[in-house]
Structures are given as structure tokens and as C-alpha cells.
Amino acid sequence: MSELAEFTLAMPPHGYWNQLRACQNPILIKQNRDVVLDNLRRVSLVPEDLAHAAQKTPVFCTRDN
């Protein structure tokens, strides 16, 4: 779920593609990802428990894969 929210940041109107690809400013990426998840939760497109779990995960590019 968190990866999909991050992916939406790469698309217009956000336009974070370069930042996501280079993992620039992961704190800003996480803040914006969490806003996307909150908005999805608010309009009942994502269950509250899944949104909160996704918000607790680190940004994808900072994880040890």
C-alpha cells in the first residue's frame, strides 16, 4: 500500500519522479505519501488500519531490500 501511495507522487500533479528515483529528501517523500494515504482513508478508498500501517513503513528507497 505504501509503495502505491509513493508511486502516485511520481505522477502529475505532484511530479516527484526525480526525487523518488534518486531518493532525494525521503522525509518530504514520506510526508507527502502520508497525506495521500490520509486522503484515501478520508474518502473511504483505503481502510483505516491499512492506511495507518502503510504510514508506519519507511519510504521504499530507504529500506533494505
N, CA, C and O of each residue as an XYZ file, in Angstrom:
260
protein
N       0.816     -1.186      0.000
C       0.000      0.000      0.000
C       0.870      1.265      0.000
O       0.579      2.220     -0.719
N       1.936      1.266      0.808
C       2.782      2.456      0.880
C       3.490      2.714     -0.451
O       3.694      3.865     -0.838
N       3.866      1.627     -1.156
C       4.540      1.791     -2.450
C       3.611      2.433     -3.477
O       4.039      3.270     -4.272
N       2.345      2.040     -3.458
C       1.385      2.641     -4.396
C       1.188      4.127     -4.101
O       1.082      4.937     -5.023
N       1.138      4.479     -2.829
C       0.995      5.889     -2.471
C       2.223      6.678     -2.913
O       2.100      7.810     -3.381
N       3.408      6.084     -2.767
C       4.630      6.754     -3.233
C       4.619      6.893     -4.749
O       5.039      7.916     -5.288
N       4.137      5.864     -5.431
C       4.087      5.920     -6.888
C       3.194      7.061     -7.367
O       3.498      7.701     -8.374
N       2.106      7.320     -6.665
C       1.233      8.426     -7.077
C       1.953      9.763     -6.993
O       1.596     10.702     -7.705
N       2.958      9.862     -6.137
C       3.731     11.107     -6.045
C       4.555     11.356     -7.307
O       4.893     12.500     -7.611
N       4.875     10.300     -8.035
C       5.649     10.465     -9.271
C       4.797     11.017    -10.405
O       5.321     11.583    -11.364
N       3.499     10.852    -10.296
C       2.575     11.263    -11.349
C       2.169     12.730    -11.165
O       2.282     13.276    -10.068
N       1.693     13.366    -12.251
C       1.140     14.715    -12.097
C      -0.085     14.664    -11.192
O      -0.802     13.665    -11.228
N      -0.349     15.622    -10.432
C       0.242     16.952    -10.344
C       1.452     17.046     -9.422
O       2.066     18.107     -9.315
N       1.804     15.938     -8.749
C       2.897     16.001     -7.777
C       4.257     16.132     -8.442
O       5.020     17.037     -8.106
N       4.574     15.247     -9.377
C       5.814     15.351    -10.138
C       7.082     15.081     -9.361
O       8.089     15.752     -9.583
N       7.063     14.112     -8.450
C       8.237     13.792     -7.649
C       9.095     12.687     -8.268
O       9.882     12.059     -7.560
N       8.963     12.440     -9.552
C       9.665     11.318    -10.171
C      11.171     11.360     -9.910
O      11.742     10.360     -9.474
N      11.812     12.470    -10.162
C      13.266     12.558     -9.980
C      13.668     12.358     -8.527
O      14.666     11.695     -8.242
N      12.897     12.928     -7.605
C      13.201     12.778     -6.186
C      13.029     11.326     -5.734
O      13.834     10.813     -4.956
N      11.980     10.672     -6.223
C      11.771      9.268     -5.864
C      12.866      8.381     -6.442
O      13.374      7.491     -5.759
N      13.227      8.622     -7.687
C      14.240      7.799     -8.351
C      15.597      7.943     -7.673
O      16.323      6.960     -7.522
N      15.943      9.159     -7.265
C      17.241      9.404     -6.643
C      17.189      9.319     -5.116
O      18.210      9.487     -4.448
N      16.011      9.061     -4.572
C      15.799      9.011     -3.125
C      16.249     10.311     -2.458
O      16.899     10.299     -1.412
N      15.891     11.424     -3.080
C      16.205     12.737     -2.530
C      15.130     13.131     -1.530
O      13.937     13.049     -1.825
N      15.549     13.553     -0.367
C      14.672     14.054      0.676
C      13.578     13.045      1.054
O      12.395     13.314      0.845
N      13.962     11.897      1.604
C      12.975     10.888      1.981
C      11.964     11.378      3.025
O      10.851     10.860      3.102
N      12.349     12.367      3.818
C      11.410     12.908      4.812
C      10.241     13.599      4.114
O       9.088     13.416      4.504
N      10.531     14.385      3.095
C       9.482     15.050      2.334
C       8.628     14.036      1.576
O       7.408     14.183      1.499
N       9.264     13.014      1.022
C       8.523     11.961      0.323
C       7.556     11.282      1.287
O       6.397     11.053      0.941
N       8.024     10.956      2.501
C       7.165     10.297      3.492
C       6.006     11.196      3.892
O       4.872     10.729      3.996
N       6.273     12.473      4.118
C       5.201     13.398      4.500
C       4.117     13.459      3.424
O       2.926     13.411      3.728
N       4.536     13.564      2.187
C       3.564     13.639      1.094
C       2.855     12.307      0.878
O       1.661     12.281      0.579
N       3.570     11.217      1.025
C       2.948      9.895      0.924
C       1.861      9.739      1.981
O       0.779      9.220      1.704
N       2.164     10.195      3.196
C       1.191     10.081      4.285
C      -0.041     10.950      4.040
O      -1.147     10.585      4.438
N       0.145     12.088      3.391
C      -1.001     12.928      3.021
C      -1.876     12.198      2.010
O      -3.102     12.217      2.117
N      -1.250     11.555      1.027
C      -2.008     10.787      0.034
C      -2.801      9.684      0.730
O      -3.979      9.482      0.434
N      -2.159      8.972      1.649
C      -2.842      7.899      2.373
C      -3.983      8.443      3.233
O      -5.047      7.827      3.308
N      -3.774      9.584      3.876
C      -4.853     10.204      4.657
C      -6.034     10.575      3.781
O      -7.187     10.364      4.158
N      -5.749     11.124      2.620
C      -6.833     11.498      1.702
C      -7.604     10.269      1.234
O      -8.832     10.301      1.160
N      -6.900      9.191      0.920
C      -7.560      7.960      0.504
C      -8.404      7.378      1.633
O      -9.505      6.879      1.399
N      -7.890      7.443      2.845
C      -8.623      6.952      4.009
C      -9.861      7.806      4.271
O     -10.933      7.288      4.581
N      -9.699      9.102      4.143
C     -10.795     10.032      4.421
C     -11.996      9.803      3.503
O     -13.140      9.951      3.933
N     -11.748      9.445      2.256
C     -12.851      9.210      1.316
C     -13.202      7.719      1.219
O     -13.893      7.291      0.295
N     -12.720      6.953      2.175
C     -13.043      5.526      2.322
C     -12.581      4.660      1.144
O     -13.218      3.654      0.832
N     -11.498      5.037      0.499
C     -10.931      4.198     -0.558
C      -9.922      3.205      0.005
O      -9.602      2.202     -0.633
N      -9.425      3.494      1.205
C      -8.480      2.615      1.887
C      -8.960      2.468      3.330
O      -9.276      3.467      3.977
N      -9.019      1.241      3.842
C      -9.411      1.065      5.235
C      -8.427      1.759      6.177
O      -7.236      1.865      5.882
N      -8.932      2.220      7.291
C      -8.119      2.979      8.234
C      -6.917      2.191      8.735
O      -5.824      2.745      8.845
N      -7.095      0.912      9.040
C      -5.976      0.121      9.558
C      -4.867     -0.051      8.516
O      -3.686     -0.029      8.863
N      -5.238     -0.221      7.244
C      -4.216     -0.338      6.201
C      -3.494      0.982      5.970
O      -2.285      0.996      5.742
N      -4.220      2.078      6.027
C      -3.587      3.389      5.849
C      -2.586      3.654      6.970
O      -1.479      4.126      6.712
N      -2.961      3.356      8.202
C      -2.047      3.584      9.323
C      -0.831      2.661      9.258
O       0.285      3.073      9.575
N      -1.049      1.430      8.851
C       0.083      0.505      8.712
C       1.041      0.985      7.625
O       2.258      0.915      7.797
N       0.505      1.467      6.514
C       1.343      1.967      5.425
C       2.115      3.208      5.853
O       3.260      3.400      5.444
N       1.499      4.042      6.665
C       2.177      5.255      7.127
C       3.334      4.943      8.065
O       4.258      5.745      8.197
N       3.294      3.796      8.709
C       4.370      3.414      9.628
C       5.576      2.830      8.909
O       6.651      2.725      9.498
N       5.416      2.448      7.642
C       6.544      1.857      6.914
C       7.474      2.946      6.407
O       7.027      4.040      6.062
N       8.769      2.647      6.362
C       9.701      3.635      5.825
C       9.510      3.812      4.311
O       8.911      2.969      3.643
N      10.021      4.898      3.803
C       9.984      5.150      2.379
C      10.719      4.018      1.661
O      11.751      3.549      2.141
N      10.203      3.584      0.533
C      10.715      2.407     -0.166
C      12.219      2.490     -0.416
O      12.934      1.513     -0.192
N      12.703      3.632     -0.872
C      14.109      3.722     -1.257
C      15.064      3.667     -0.057
O      16.268      3.493     -0.242
N      14.548      3.811      1.165
C      15.408      3.758      2.336
C      15.408      2.373      2.990
O      16.156      2.137      3.939
N      14.582      1.467      2.493
C      14.503      0.122      3.057
C      15.648     -0.743      2.556
O      16.168     -0.544      1.458
N      16.025     -1.703      3.382
C      16.998     -2.717      2.957
C      16.238     -3.797      2.226
O      15.510     -4.581      2.835
N      16.413     -3.837      0.896
C      15.686     -4.828      0.090
C      16.556     -5.986     -0.264
O      16.107     -6.912     -0.939
